[in-house]
Amino acid sequence: MKNLILICCMIFATSQVFAQILDENFDYPAGDSLGSHDWISFSGGATNRLLITSPGLIYNDYPKSDIGFATTLTSTGQDAYKSFISNQSSGSIYASFMVRVDTAKNSGDYFCSYLSSTSTTGFFGRCYVRKTSNDNIAFGISKTTSGSGGILYGDSVYTTGITYLLVLKYKFNTCSTTDDEVSLIILTSGVPSVEPPPSIGPVTGTASDPADLGRFALRQGTTSSSPILRLDGITVTKDWNTALPVEMSLFSSFVNGRNVSLFWTVNSEENNSGFEIDRAVSNEPGWQKIGFVNGNGNINFQQNYSFVDRSVSTGVYYYRLKQIDFNGSYKYYFLNNEVQIGVPNKYNLSQNFPNPFNPSTVINYDLPKAADVQLELYDITGKTVMRVVNEKQDAGYYSVKLNASQLSSGVYFYSLRTNDFLNTKRMLLVK
């Protein structure tokens, strides 16, 4: 097993992986409340709830870049937190996220932080932004309240309307009960392979250290001090340098008609449960799980994997692998190219699958050109019992799911008819 150095989740998607304790790409429909997706809203009197907003943010070389959408923080509204998969009380934790500030106030305020596993008031590792005298912005940090150690701001060289990658680090120390440290790394381009010196900090304070940290919080403050900003691609990890659970060297695709074959090769594996295969459709939000391929646990030799996505309709698609460890940690690998399923060169009506069936089955058919399409189901006497499709359709590959729960067991026939094509096949319903 080879070791590579990486930054939290900041990795090249073809070769690296990390142990996450929180992951959030806001890969949900725009307009949804964060409360509908494992975030817990608190404070703010149930006003101005945090929502999924479009578009998402982009930062080159950050693997969370341009996935899903984002969330927009304003002021005088509800805060929200998302829990870690396990509470942390030792070592260091790193929260990395993209942020684009639209406006900031001279007084400044914090917009995100860590929370203990039992608190909605003890904000630790606070991240601030304020407007500066030269109309730029400056980021800042504090361990906790401003009165318990103060706020430390960095250089005023950053501007609104630009996406930055921030890494908020919290380090647990054991020499006393007030010596934990907070630091902030601000990246303007690229992703370093080793942990750089902090842009701000480390800072500590006089307040007591938390017993643990178990949540990441987004905060909307007051109109007089809070920024308006967009935040995206949050990942919390336990270290900067991580041993690779999977070292991947290849991820490619091949199209044969309406079937998409995916191939990937790993050089070694450690604690690898397997790979979830996800697919997204162009111009439609969200990823859909379409399959799973078991891993080999622990191996130190090259292993080839494959998966076939069958009977895909005409369109443009994207694919990713979600490599999952036995302990629940995971990492995404994205196919670099889009996959395009074109149009067939002739008419075809496929045999339904499964057959026999109960009560649902799928019928595939191909149209080489636009046509008025009728797909009908008949009983053994020739009586029409269901009109499945009756519309004009563009050229392409089509899949229709037929539910026969209202029909009796027996032999049926289905027929595809256009102006210049007619074909009929037999199916068997067994209840």
Backbone hydrogen bonds in HBPLUS format (Angstrom, degrees):
<---DONOR---> <-ACCEPTOR-->    atom                        ^
c    i                          cat <-CA-CA->   ^        H-A-AA   ^      H-
h    n   atom  resd res      DA  || num        DHA   H-A  angle D-A-AA Bond
n    s   type  num  typ     dist DA aas  dist angle  dist       angle   num
A0010-MET N   A0007-ILE O   2.17 MM   3  4.72 146.7  1.27 167.3 169.9     1
A0015-SER N   A0012-PHE O   3.11 MM   3  5.86 174.1  2.11 127.6 129.1     2
A0016-GLN N   A0012-PHE O   3.26 MM   4  5.94 140.9  2.42 172.5 176.1     3
A0021-ILE N   A0236-VAL O   2.77 MM 215  5.57 174.1  1.78 164.3 162.6     4
A0085-ILE N   A0021-ILE O   2.84 MM  64  5.15 147.3  1.95 136.2 146.9     5
A0236-VAL N   A0022-LEU O   2.97 MM 214  4.95 161.5  2.00 133.8 136.8     6
A0024-GLU N   A0234-ILE O   2.82 MM 210  5.04 150.3  1.91 160.5 157.5     7
A0234-ILE N   A0024-GLU O   2.84 MM 210  5.04 134.9  2.05 158.3 156.2     8
A0069-PHE N   A0026-PHE O   2.95 MM  43  5.33 173.0  1.96 127.2 129.4     9
A0032-ASP N   A0029-PRO O   3.21 MM   3  5.93 163.5  2.24 137.9 140.2    10
A0031-GLY N   A0052-ILE O   2.79 MM  21  5.15 166.5  1.81 137.9 142.4    11
A0052-ILE N   A0032-ASP O   2.75 MM  20  5.36 150.6  1.84 157.7 166.3    12
A0036-SER N   A0033-SER O   3.01 MM   3  5.50 163.0  2.04 112.4 118.0    13
A0034-LEU N   A0050-LEU O   3.05 MM  16  5.89 166.3  2.07 145.9 145.2    14
A0037-HIS N   A0034-LEU O   2.92 MM   3  5.36 164.7  1.94 119.1 122.8    15
A0039-TRP N   A0034-LEU O   3.36 MM   5  5.45 144.5  2.49 148.5 142.2    16
A0040-ILE N   A0081-TYR O   2.79 MM  41  5.32 165.5  1.82 156.9 160.7    17
A0081-TYR N   A0040-ILE O   2.95 MM  41  5.32 149.6  2.04 135.5 143.4    18
A0042-PHE N   A0079-ASP O   2.90 MM  37  5.36 159.9  1.94 136.2 138.9    19
A0079-ASP N   A0042-PHE O   2.92 MM  37  5.36 154.6  1.98 173.3 171.6    20
A0047-THR N   A0044-GLY O   3.31 MM   3  5.99 150.1  2.40 118.6 124.5    21
A0078-GLN N   A0047-THR O   2.99 MM  31  6.03 138.3  2.17 167.4 172.7    22
A0053-THR N   A0070-ALA O   2.83 MM  17  5.33 166.2  1.85 135.5 140.2    23
A0070-ALA N   A0053-THR O   2.99 MM  17  5.33 151.7  2.07 155.4 163.2    24
A0066-ASP N   A0057-LEU O   2.89 MM   9  5.68 165.0  1.91 163.7 159.4    25
A0062-TYR N   A0059-TYR O   3.20 MM   3  5.84 160.0  2.24 138.4 140.2    26
A0065-SER N   A0062-TYR O   2.90 MM   3  5.43 162.9  1.93 123.9 128.0    27
A0071-THR N   A0231-LEU O   3.05 MM 160  5.56 154.4  2.11 154.1 162.2    28
A0231-LEU N   A0071-THR O   2.91 MM 160  5.56 166.1  1.93 164.8 169.3    29
A0073-LEU N   A0229-LEU O   2.82 MM 156  5.42 155.7  1.88 161.7 168.5    30
A0229-LEU N   A0073-LEU O   3.01 MM 156  5.42 154.7  2.08 147.3 155.4    31
A0076-THR N   A0221-GLY O   2.35 MM 145  5.29 161.4  1.38 152.2 159.2    32
A0080-ALA N   A0218-LEU O   3.08 MM 138  5.40 158.1  2.13 150.1 154.7    33
A0218-LEU N   A0080-ALA O   2.80 MM 138  5.40 163.4  1.82 166.4 172.2    34
A0082-LYS N   A0216-PHE O   2.99 MM 134  5.51 151.0  2.07 146.4 154.0    35
A0216-PHE N   A0082-LYS O   2.97 MM 134  5.51 158.8  2.01 149.6 155.0    36
A0084-PHE N   A0214-GLY O   2.84 MM 130  5.27 163.7  1.86 135.8 137.2    37
A0088-GLN N   A0213-LEU O   2.82 MM 125  5.24 173.3  1.83 153.1 155.4    38
A0213-LEU N   A0088-GLN O   2.81 MM 125  5.24 152.6  1.88 150.5 159.9    39
A0172-PHE N   A0091-GLY O   2.82 MM  81  5.45 165.1  1.84 175.2 179.4    40
A0093-ILE N   A0170-TYR O   2.94 MM  77  5.43 151.9  2.02 148.8 158.0    41
A0170-TYR N   A0093-ILE O   2.97 MM  77  5.43 160.9  2.00 155.1 161.1    42
A0094-TYR N   A0237-THR O   2.90 MM 143  5.37 163.2  1.93 152.5 157.1    43
A0237-THR N   A0094-TYR O   2.94 MM 143  5.37 153.9  2.00 147.6 153.8    44
A0095-ALA N   A0168-LEU O   2.94 MM  73  5.05 164.6  1.96 137.3 142.4    45
A0168-LEU N   A0095-ALA O   2.76 MM  73  5.05 160.5  1.80 150.0 148.8    46
A0096-SER N   A0235-THR O   2.82 MM 139  5.36 162.8  1.85 161.2 162.3    47
A0235-THR N   A0096-SER O   2.95 MM 139  5.36 150.5  2.04 152.8 160.1    48
A0097-PHE N   A0166-LEU O   2.98 MM  69  5.54 150.6  2.06 152.9 160.7    49
A0166-LEU N   A0097-PHE O   2.90 MM  69  5.54 166.3  1.92 171.2 166.8    50
A0098-MET N   A0232-ASP O   2.83 MM 134  5.18 164.8  1.85 163.1 163.9    51
A0232-ASP N   A0098-MET O   3.02 MM 134  5.18 158.2  2.06 142.4 145.3    52
A0099-VAL N   A0164-TYR O   2.92 MM  65  5.47 154.3  1.98 152.5 159.6    53
A0164-TYR N   A0099-VAL O   2.93 MM  65  5.47 167.6  1.94 153.9 154.9    54
A0100-ARG N   A0230-ARG O   2.92 MM 130  5.26 158.2  1.97 151.8 157.2    55
A0230-ARG N   A0100-ARG O   2.89 MM 130  5.26 163.5  1.92 148.3 152.3    56
A0161-GLY N   A0101-VAL O   2.82 MM  60  5.89 156.9  1.87 151.8 159.8    57
A0102-ASP N   A0228-ILE O   2.81 MM 126  5.57 156.4  1.86 150.6 158.2    58
A0103-THR N   A0228-ILE O   3.21 MM 125  5.24 160.2  2.26 139.5 143.9    59
A0228-ILE N   A0103-THR O   2.98 MM 125  5.24 159.4  2.02 139.5 143.4    60
A0108-GLY N   A0105-LYS O   3.16 MM   3  5.29 127.8  2.45  99.5 112.7    61
A0131-LYS N   A0105-LYS O   2.91 MM  26  5.14 165.7  1.93 115.5 119.8    62
A0109-ASP N   A0129-VAL O   3.38 MM  20  6.04 152.5  2.46 142.1 144.2    63
A0129-VAL N   A0109-ASP O   3.14 MM  20  6.04 144.8  2.27 148.0 152.7    64
A0111-PHE N   A0127-CYS O   2.90 MM  16  6.15 151.5  1.98 177.3 171.3    65
A0219-ARG N   A0111-PHE O   2.89 MM 108  4.73 171.7  1.90 128.2 127.6    66
A0127-CYS N   A0112-CYS O   2.96 MM  15  5.56 157.5  2.01 166.3 163.7    67
A0113-SER N   A0217-ALA O   3.11 MM 104  5.34 149.3  2.20 139.4 143.2    68
A0217-ALA N   A0113-SER O   2.83 MM 104  5.34 171.8  1.83 158.4 160.7    69
A0114-TYR N   A0124-PHE O   2.73 MM  10  5.11 161.6  1.76 171.1 170.3    70
A0124-PHE N   A0114-TYR O   2.92 MM  10  5.11 159.1  1.96 140.3 145.1    71
A0115-LEU N   A0215-ARG O   2.93 MM 100  4.92 150.8  2.02 135.6 134.3    72
A0214-GLY N   A0115-LEU O   2.91 MM  99  6.20 152.1  1.99 146.7 154.3    73
A0215-ARG N   A0115-LEU O   3.13 MM 100  4.92 142.1  2.28 148.6 142.2    74
A0119-SER N   A0116-SER O   3.46 MM   3  5.35 170.2  2.47 104.2 106.9    75
A0123-PHE N   A0121-THR O   3.10 MM   2  5.87 123.1  2.44 109.2  93.5    76
A0125-GLY N   A0143-LYS O   2.78 MM  18  4.74 154.2  1.85 128.7 134.3    77
A0126-ARG N   A0142-SER O   2.95 MM  16  5.30 139.1  2.12 151.9 159.7    78
A0142-SER N   A0126-ARG O   3.21 MM  16  5.30 141.1  2.37 133.7 138.9    79
A0128-TYR N   A0140-GLY O   2.71 MM  12  4.62 173.8  1.72 134.0 136.0    80
A0140-GLY N   A0128-TYR O   3.03 MM  12  4.62 154.1  2.10 113.3 114.6    81
A0130-ARG N   A0138-ALA O   3.00 MM   8  5.56 149.2  2.09 149.9 159.8    82
A0138-ALA N   A0130-ARG O   3.00 MM   8  5.56 152.6  2.07 152.3 160.4    83
A0132-THR N   A0136-ASN O   2.94 MM   4  5.41 165.4  1.96 141.8 141.5    84
A0135-ASP N   A0132-THR O   2.95 MM   3  5.31 151.0  2.04 122.7 123.0    85
A0137-ILE N   A0158-TYR O   2.74 MM  21  5.24 161.4  1.77 144.5 145.9    86
A0154-GLY N   A0139-PHE O   2.88 MM  15  5.85 161.9  1.91 173.9 172.9    87
A0141-ILE N   A0152-LEU O   2.97 MM  11  5.50 151.4  2.05 139.0 145.4    88
A0152-LEU N   A0141-ILE O   2.92 MM  11  5.50 169.7  1.93 166.6 165.4    89
A0148-SER N   A0145-THR O   3.03 MM   3  5.42 164.4  2.06 114.2 119.0    90
A0150-GLY N   A0146-SER O   2.90 MM   4  4.22 125.7  2.20 114.7 126.6    91
A0206-THR N   A0148-SER O   3.10 MM  58  5.03 134.7  2.31  99.3 112.5    92
A0165-LEU N   A0187-LEU O   3.09 MM  22  5.04 172.4  2.09 148.3 150.1    93
A0187-LEU N   A0165-LEU O   2.81 MM  22  5.04 162.3  1.84 155.2 159.9    94
A0167-VAL N   A0185-ILE O   2.88 MM  18  5.02 149.1  1.98 147.4 153.8    95
A0185-ILE N   A0167-VAL O   2.94 MM  18  5.02 161.3  1.98 142.2 148.5    96
A0169-LYS N   A0183-SER O   2.90 MM  14  5.24 162.7  1.93 155.0 158.7    97
A0183-SER N   A0169-LYS O   3.05 MM  14  5.24 156.9  2.11 143.7 148.4    98
A0171-LYS N   A0181-GLU O   2.85 MM  10  5.11 170.5  1.86 153.3 156.3    99
A0181-GLU N   A0171-LYS O   3.01 MM  10  5.11 158.3  2.06 144.8 150.6   100
A0209-ASP N   A0177-THR O   2.69 MM  32  5.56 161.7  1.72 164.2 162.1   101
A0182-VAL N   A0203-VAL O   2.87 MM  21  5.27 151.9  1.94 147.5 156.9   102
A0203-VAL N   A0182-VAL O   2.75 MM  21  5.27 151.5  1.83 146.2 155.1   103
A0184-LEU N   A0200-ILE O   2.97 MM  16  5.19 162.8  2.00 149.8 152.6   104
A0199-SER N   A0184-LEU O   2.81 MM  15  5.82 132.8  2.04 135.7 150.1   105
A0200-ILE N   A0184-LEU O   3.04 MM  16  5.19 150.2  2.13 151.2 154.3   106
A0225-SER N   A0222-THR O   3.29 MM   3  5.63 149.4  2.39 105.5 113.3   107
A0226-SER N   A0222-THR O   2.86 MM   4  5.47 160.9  1.90 158.1 162.2   108
A0270-GLU N   A0245-PRO O   2.45 MM  25  4.37 139.0  1.61 150.2 148.0   109
A0247-GLU N   A0268-SER O   3.20 MM  21  5.58 164.6  2.22 147.1 148.4   110
A0267-ASN N   A0247-GLU O   2.69 MM  20  5.48 159.5  1.73 169.2 174.3   111
A0249-SER N   A0265-THR O   2.90 MM  16  5.72 163.6  1.92 150.1 155.6   112
A0265-THR N   A0250-LEU O   3.00 MM  15  5.06 150.8  2.08 129.2 134.6   113
A0252-SER N   A0263-PHE O   2.80 MM  11  5.29 164.3  1.83 158.5 164.0   114
A0263-PHE N   A0252-SER O   2.91 MM  11  5.29 168.1  1.93 146.5 148.0   115
A0254-PHE N   A0261-SER O   2.82 MM   7  5.09 137.5  2.00 145.3 155.0   116
A0261-SER N   A0254-PHE O   2.78 MM   7  5.09 170.7  1.79 164.7 162.6   117
A0256-ASN N   A0259-ASN O   2.91 MM   3  5.26 170.0  1.92 159.7 163.0   118
A0259-ASN N   A0256-ASN O   3.04 MM   3  5.26 165.6  2.06 125.1 129.0   119
A0312-VAL N   A0258-ARG O   2.79 MM  54  5.14 166.0  1.81 157.0 153.1   120
A0260-VAL N   A0309-ASP O   2.90 MM  49  5.05 167.6  1.91 144.4 147.4   121
A0309-ASP N   A0260-VAL O   2.77 MM  49  5.05 167.9  1.78 156.5 154.8   122
A0262-LEU N   A0307-PHE O   2.75 MM  45  5.20 172.1  1.76 165.7 168.5   123
A0307-PHE N   A0262-LEU O   2.98 MM  45  5.20 144.5  2.11 142.4 147.2   124
A0264-TRP N   A0305-TYR O   3.10 MM  41  5.31 163.1  2.13 134.0 136.8   125
A0305-TYR N   A0264-TRP O   2.80 MM  41  5.31 156.6  1.85 167.9 172.7   126
A0266-VAL N   A0303-GLN O   2.96 MM  37  5.41 164.2  1.99 157.5 161.0   127
A0303-GLN N   A0266-VAL O   2.84 MM  37  5.41 157.3  1.89 157.7 164.5   128
A0269-GLU N   A0299-ILE O   2.89 MM  30  5.09 170.9  1.90 141.9 144.1   129
A0299-ILE N   A0269-GLU O   3.00 MM  30  5.09 149.8  2.09 121.8 129.9   130
A0326-PHE N   A0271-ASN O   3.10 MM  55  5.84 143.1  2.24 141.1 148.4   131
A0272-ASN N   A0297-GLY O   2.95 MM  25  4.42 172.2  1.95 123.5 121.4   132
A0297-GLY N   A0272-ASN O   3.05 MM  25  4.42 142.7  2.19 149.6 142.0   133
A0273-SER N   A0324-ILE O   2.86 MM  51  5.62 141.1  2.01 143.1 155.8   134
A0295-GLY N   A0273-SER O   2.88 MM  22  5.03 169.7  1.89 117.2 113.8   135
A0274-GLY N   A0324-ILE O   3.35 MM  50  5.64 148.2  2.45 147.9 151.3   136
A0324-ILE N   A0274-GLY O   2.94 MM  50  5.64 169.3  1.95 164.2 167.6   137
A0275-PHE N   A0293-VAL O   2.75 MM  18  5.16 163.4  1.78 154.6 159.9   138
A0293-VAL N   A0275-PHE O   2.83 MM  18  5.16 159.6  1.87 147.0 153.8   139
A0276-GLU N   A0322-LYS O   2.94 MM  46  4.89 170.9  1.95 133.8 134.5   140
A0322-LYS N   A0276-GLU O   2.81 MM  46  4.89 160.0  1.85 147.3 153.0   141
A0277-ILE N   A0291-GLY O   2.88 MM  14  5.12 172.6  1.88 134.8 137.2   142
A0290-ILE N   A0277-ILE O   2.85 MM  13  5.76 174.4  1.85 162.9 164.6   143
A0278-ASP N   A0320-ARG O   3.02 MM  42  5.34 176.5  2.02 160.7 161.1   144
A0320-ARG N   A0278-ASP O   3.10 MM  42  5.34 152.8  2.17 142.0 143.8   145
A0279-ARG N   A0288-GLN O   2.84 MM   9  5.27 155.4  1.90 142.7 149.8   146
A0288-GLN N   A0279-ARG O   2.86 MM   9  5.27 162.4  1.89 146.3 152.0   147
A0280-ALA N   A0318-TYR O   2.88 MM  38  5.08 156.5  1.93 143.9 148.0   148
A0318-TYR N   A0280-ALA O   2.88 MM  38  5.08 151.8  1.96 146.5 150.1   149
A0284-GLU N   A0281-VAL O   3.04 MM   3  5.48 149.3  2.14 140.9 138.0   150
A0282-SER N   A0316-VAL O   2.92 MM  34  5.41 171.4  1.93 154.6 152.1   151
A0315-GLY N   A0341-ILE O   3.17 MM  26  5.30 150.0  2.26 129.0 136.8   152
A0341-ILE N   A0315-GLY O   2.84 MM  26  5.30 170.1  1.85 166.5 168.0   153
A0317-TYR N   A0339-VAL O   2.71 MM  22  5.03 163.5  1.74 151.8 157.8   154
A0339-VAL N   A0317-TYR O   2.84 MM  22  5.03 173.5  1.84 151.6 153.2   155
A0335-LEU N   A0319-TYR O   3.03 MM  16  5.60 174.6  2.04 149.4 150.1   156
A0321-LEU N   A0333-TYR O   2.76 MM  12  5.05 159.3  1.80 150.2 157.2   157
A0333-TYR N   A0321-LEU O   2.82 MM  12  5.05 152.0  1.89 147.5 155.1   158
A0323-GLN N   A0331-LYS O   2.84 MM   8  5.30 147.9  1.94 171.2 161.0   159
A0331-LYS N   A0323-GLN O   2.96 MM   8  5.30 142.0  2.11 141.3 152.9   160
A0325-ASP N   A0329-SER O   2.73 MM   4  5.25 173.1  1.74 161.6 163.8   161
A0328-GLY N   A0325-ASP O   3.09 MM   3  5.29 164.3  2.12 110.1 113.4   162
A0348-ASN N   A0366-ASP O   3.37 MM  18  4.97 147.9  2.48 127.8 125.2   163
A0366-ASP N   A0348-ASN O   2.81 MM  18  4.97 155.5  1.86 144.0 149.9   164
A0350-SER N   A0364-ASN O   2.93 MM  14  5.38 169.7  1.94 157.4 159.2   165
A0353-PHE N   A0362-VAL O   3.01 MM   9  5.38 154.2  2.08 144.6 152.3   166
A0362-VAL N   A0353-PHE O   2.91 MM   9  5.38 161.0  1.95 133.5 139.6   167
A0357-PHE N   A0428-LEU O   3.08 MM  71  6.59 148.1  2.19 157.2 167.1   168
A0430-VAL N   A0357-PHE O   3.08 MM  73  6.07 163.4  2.11 156.2 161.5   169
A0404-ALA N   A0359-PRO O   2.80 MM  45  5.10 172.2  1.80 147.6 148.9   170
A0361-THR N   A0402-LEU O   3.01 MM  41  5.40 151.0  2.10 147.2 156.4   171
A0402-LEU N   A0361-THR O   2.77 MM  41  5.40 164.1  1.79 166.9 171.6   172
A0363-ILE N   A0400-VAL O   2.83 MM  37  5.23 165.3  1.85 154.8 158.6   173
A0400-VAL N   A0363-ILE O   2.86 MM  37  5.23 158.6  1.90 147.3 154.6   174
A0365-TYR N   A0398-TYR O   3.01 MM  33  5.40 155.8  2.07 141.3 147.2   175
A0398-TYR N   A0365-TYR O   2.92 MM  33  5.40 158.4  1.97 167.2 173.3   176
A0367-LEU N   A0396-GLY O   2.96 MM  29  5.30 162.9  1.99 153.1 158.6   177
A0396-GLY N   A0367-LEU O   2.87 MM  29  5.30 148.1  1.98 138.2 148.1   178
A0371-ALA N   A0393-GLN O   2.96 MM  22  5.66 154.5  2.02 156.8 164.3   179
A0393-GLN N   A0371-ALA O   2.86 MM  22  5.66 162.2  1.90 162.8 162.2   180
A0373-VAL N   A0391-GLU O   2.80 MM  18  5.49 169.2  1.82 145.3 146.1   181
A0391-GLU N   A0373-VAL O   3.08 MM  18  5.49 141.0  2.24 147.3 156.0   182
A0374-GLN N   A0417-ARG O   2.98 MM  43  5.17 151.0  2.07 151.4 158.2   183
A0417-ARG N   A0374-GLN O   2.84 MM  43  5.17 158.3  1.89 152.8 159.4   184
A0375-LEU N   A0389-VAL O   2.90 MM  14  4.81 158.8  1.95 132.1 135.4   185
A0388-VAL N   A0375-LEU O   2.75 MM  13  5.35 132.3  1.98 152.0 167.6   186
A0389-VAL N   A0375-LEU O   3.13 MM  14  4.81 155.8  2.19 129.7 134.4   187
A0376-GLU N   A0415-SER O   3.04 MM  39  5.43 153.7  2.11 149.2 154.1   188
A0415-SER N   A0376-GLU O   2.89 MM  39  5.43 154.8  1.95 151.5 160.0   189
A0377-LEU N   A0386-MET O   2.76 MM   9  5.02 163.1  1.79 159.6 161.7   190
A0385-VAL N   A0377-LEU O   2.81 MM   8  5.72 160.7  1.85 147.8 154.5   191
A0386-MET N   A0377-LEU O   3.35 MM   9  5.02 147.0  2.47 139.1 134.3   192
A0378-TYR N   A0413-PHE O   2.66 MM  35  5.10 165.8  1.68 160.6 164.9   193
A0413-PHE N   A0378-TYR O   2.94 MM  35  5.10 162.1  1.97 141.2 146.5   194
A0379-ASP N   A0383-LYS O   2.95 MM   4  5.55 152.9  2.02 149.1 156.1   195
A0382-GLY N   A0379-ASP O   3.03 MM   3  5.46 162.7  2.06 115.0 120.5   196
A0407-LEU N   A0404-ALA O   3.04 MM   3  5.31 165.3  2.06 114.1 118.6   197
A0410-GLY N   A0429-LEU O   2.87 MM  19  5.30 155.9  1.93 141.1 147.5   198
A0429-LEU N   A0410-GLY O   2.94 MM  19  5.30 170.5  1.95 161.1 158.0   199
A0412-TYR N   A0427-MET O   2.93 MM  15  5.32 170.5  1.94 152.6 153.9   200
A0427-MET N   A0412-TYR O   2.81 MM  15  5.32 162.9  1.84 154.1 153.0   201
A0414-TYR N   A0425-LYS O   2.90 MM  11  5.56 159.2  1.94 155.7 162.7   202
A0425-LYS N   A0414-TYR O   2.93 MM  11  5.56 158.5  1.98 157.7 163.9   203
A0416-LEU N   A0423-ASN O   2.89 MM   7  5.48 159.2  1.93 161.9 167.2   204
A0423-ASN N   A0416-LEU O   3.09 MM   7  5.48 150.5  2.18 146.5 155.1   205
A0418-THR N   A0421-PHE O   2.85 MM   3  5.11 161.1  1.89 152.5 152.8   206
